[in-house]
Amino acid sequence: MKTARKPKHLKKTMRRLFRYLIARPLPLIIIVLLTIWSGFTNVYGIYLMREIIDQYIINFDLQGLQKALIKLAFLFGTGAISALIYNPLMVKYSQTVIAQIRNELFTHSQKLPLSYFDGTPRGEIMNYFTNDVDTLNQALNTGFTTIIYSMVTGIGTIVFLFLIDPFLSLIVVFFIVVMFFMVLRNSANMRKAFGSVQHQTASLNSYVEEMMLGLKVSAMFSHQNEDMAEFNRRNDALTKSGTYAHTLVLRKTPMIVSLSYFNYAISSIAGALFVLKGWLTVGALGSYLIYVRQSSNPFNNFMTQLNALYNGLSGAERIFTFLDLEPEVDEGKVRLVSAVEIDGAIKETEHPTHSLAWKIPKNDGGVTYKIFTGRVEFNNVTFGYKKDERVLNDISLYAEKGDKVALVGSTGAGKTTIINLITRFYEINSGTITYDGIDIRDIKKDDLRRSVSVVIQDTHLFTGTIYENIAYPSPDATIVEVERAAKIAHAHDFIVKLPQGYDTLLYDNGANLSSGQRQLIAIARAAILQPPVLILDEATSSIDTRSERLIEKAMDELMEDKTVFVIAHRLSTIRNAKAILVLEKGSIIERGSHEDLILEQKVYYQLYTGQFEWT
């Protein structure tokens, strides 16, 4: 059982959620009307039983009784049919709303800047898609109609009780008020108790997840006993808090039931006395006692569903907070298009070609084209992930088509940051970065990133086949194109030896492959598009020396006529780079070819000859 967590901005959240609900008003109106009718027939049918007993049963009027029973059966029948219709309608309607919210969540997550994900735990983000959506789903599926039904039957019961006898009705009202305050007090204790349960559950789950990921380390250092002791401590804490919380839940039902029976007993005695005194008819007493017997049901159902509704609205509030996060800003207007050059003029074409061009809008509404050569230039670029911390200091560099630029330096020197800025995952503080002389802030981000292919050290493979993973950047790629990319990366030979070949299913980030094989798949994925700009961030870090030699040959083919940036700790892989930039604390301290830097006999020379190691 989940305790109610009232949202901080209840009215605002309800108004926003209501906009989703009224997006399709006709089904919602039908659901509300059917729910109201179903609840009304329940309470009104009981009121009609007074007339049936007093006028037909006591007077032995069988003909009148038959007509009354047919009327009653029709009334209850329409109510039952209404319930059969509105329940599946509400489920279908709520699932449509939830599907729309899920879609908006995922779409919005794709638009958020990378800095948001850097500073937000993955579990917190997943919570929007799982727990928050689930609680809202539960509230909409049954809570919405149950609250309406409970309000109709609850108000109807009180109204008809007063129509039967105002004085006897005061007994029922008194017990309902007593139940309300008892449940309210118990709910406050339950809220605290289940808050503790949620905290202890999160603690235990996070510990179990961490231990499952670190099983090898635990076994290596024979730490199982200590790990088991910590697990027992957290498990015992959860057991104690769970026992107390669920005890409070189990107290609630007997408490309400006992009060209901006590209410019924007193009402029966009082009602019998009223009949004996002639103040109440037998039929009225029958209807009155049925109302008394079910008077606690609407109250119980309303309080239970109100609890679920609060949970759902709390989930909705967090979802809306996520949806209100500022998306990544993209003011770029320059597009990257396929083009052909005819008689010196650049013509855009819808058919893919090996030639790409920048499509640059002009102030007069026209456009001009510029062949994409792949020149990347940094001009006095300064950047920091935080305002008061600089990662790059006044960086200037450039790379032409066919150039291979290598970045070396210690951890935290700024190598990967430069790569992130090329793809505009972050916005620079000052300076400019240009592609073929065009400021990257003027280029649409999708087009900018489409021109670049990246192989990073921390390879991520998706659940799916090897074919699907290699073809990920180009879903329409044929098996011939996928195999060509795999051969460039020298992954084809090991793939065809697998039982299912390219149809081998990968799962858990490619856990059924070795780290080197995963890296080869990632390189093949980068090769399939033949991008104009290629970035290799420790691309051969997980590959053995023999495979590395093969990869170097493949890379030479892949990098031909491309602008290439390479980050590598293995300096043997960058000896043929046109320019090697040595970074330290966000600044370029050396630059030149391998031969030039060796002759200078400074930091790079010491690093290459083993006299110095990066920390």
Order of alpha helices (4+ residues) and beta strands (2+ residues): alpha-alpha-alpha-alpha-alpha-alpha-alpha-alpha-alpha-alpha-alpha-alpha-beta-beta-beta-beta-beta-beta-beta-alpha-beta-beta-alpha-beta-beta-alpha-alpha-alpha-beta-alpha-beta-alpha-beta-beta-beta-alpha-alpha
